[in-house]
Amino acid sequence: MTDMNAWILDFGLGNRAAVGGRELLHLVDVPTTFAVPCTPSYCCRVLSWQGRMLPVMDIASRLGGSSQKSPFIGVIGYQKRSGEYPQFGALLLSSPPLHVTVSDEQACALPEEMQRWNELAISCFDFQGAALPVLNLNFIFNPVAANIY
């Protein structure tokens, strides 16, 4: 049995998912973002963070909901491949993240009614009786896969 740390992220509109315990690097409260023209509604802003301009993803909008003002942004770090230099991105959050411990026994299939997450999720686990997708950050922040270009 393996226990892992995770962060549960609330994107608003009833949309929640998780990332690994070491993937959420920073929480920005009342962030200032900048508009990027000619981009999809779910990725139309950037955040200046530690000398970098990070794409800001609105997961609720990406899943078909309306874009909303979010009081928080979670800065995410991830690797495209093991051993490579980390990449960074940002996710709009409607509330502060929740830190939890997850075990292998909680793994589950993505339910049929949650198939809209299929493209964005790498796996899924049961949390308090509900299926919770685990985000596929490599896919979400890949401009080609996200149809940003």
N, C-alpha and C positions, 0 to 999 in steps of 0.2 A: 504494500500500500504506500502510495506517495501522496504527501500533502504539499500543496503549492499555494502561494499567496496570489491573490488576484484583486483587482479593483473593479467594482461594479460602477458603470457609468450610466447616468440618466441623461438622455438626449431630449427629453420632453415628449409630449404627445403619447405617453405610454411606451416609449421605445427605450429599452435598457439592454446593455451588453457588457461584456467584461474584457479586460486586457490583463496580461500578466503583471505580477507584482512589481517587476522591475521596468516595465514599459511606460508607466505613467511617471514622468520625471518632475513635473511642476504644475501647480494649479495657479492660474492667473485670475484674480478676482476683479470684476468690472474691467475687462480688457478693452484696449483701444486697437481696432483693426483698420485696415485700409482696403478699399474696394479695388478689384481687378476687373477691368472691362473685358467683355467678350468671353466670359467664363460661365459655366453652368451655375445655377442658383445654389447648388449644394457645395460649391467651392469657388465662391466669388470674392473672398477676402483673404488677406494675409495678416500675419502677426509678426511684429518685430520682437525677436527674443534672442538675447545674448549675441547680438551682431548678425543674426540670421533672419531672413524673411521666410516664415513658415506658412505653408498652405493651411487654411482653416477649413475643415470639413464639417458640414452640417448634416449629420447622419439622419436626423428626422426628415429633412428635406430630401435627402437621397433615397429614402424609403417611400417617397411619394407624399409626404406631409408638407405643410406650408413652412416656409422659413420663419424663424422666430428670433427675437432678441434673447440672447442667453447671457446670464450674469457671470458665467465662468467659462474658461477655456482650459482644457487639459493639454499640456505639452507632452507629446509621445516620442519615445525613442525606440527604434527598431532596427534590425539588420536585414538586408536583402538576402544575405547568405552568411552562414556561420563564419566568424573570423573577419568579416569585412567591417569597415568603419561604420559606425551607427548613422542612421538617417533620422530626421526629425520632422514632425508634423504636429498639427493641433486639431483638437476636436471641440466643437461647441457643446457645453454641458448646461443643463438646466438646474442642477444642484451639485453640491460637493460630492465627490466619489466616496464609495463605501469600501473599506478594506475588509476582505474575507479570506478565509482559508478553505481551499477546495481539495477534495480527495478524488482518487481515481473512481471510486464507487459512485460518484455523482455524475459521471459522464452519461450522456443520453443522446438520442437522435434529435435532430431539429424537427419539431412537429409540423405536420402538413399546413396548419394555419399560420406558420411562421416562415413559409417558403420565400417570402420577400427578402429574408435575411440570407438566403442560400449563397448568393454571390459575395456577401460581405463577411460571412462567418467561416472560420476555419474548423470550429468544433462547437460543442454545446454541452452544458451541464445543468443538472437540476439544482435550483436554489430555492429553498422554502416552498417546494411543490410546483414551481414554474420553471420551464426551460429557459435558459439564459445563453444566448449566443456568445462565442468568443470571437472577437474581431480578427480578421485577416488583414493586418496592417500593411503588409506588402502589396496586397491588392488595392486596398483603399487609397493608398498614397502613390500608386503607380499611375502616372498621367495617361498612359495608353489604355490601360484597363478601365480607368475612370472616364474615358472618352472626353478628356479635357482638351486634347488637341484635335 
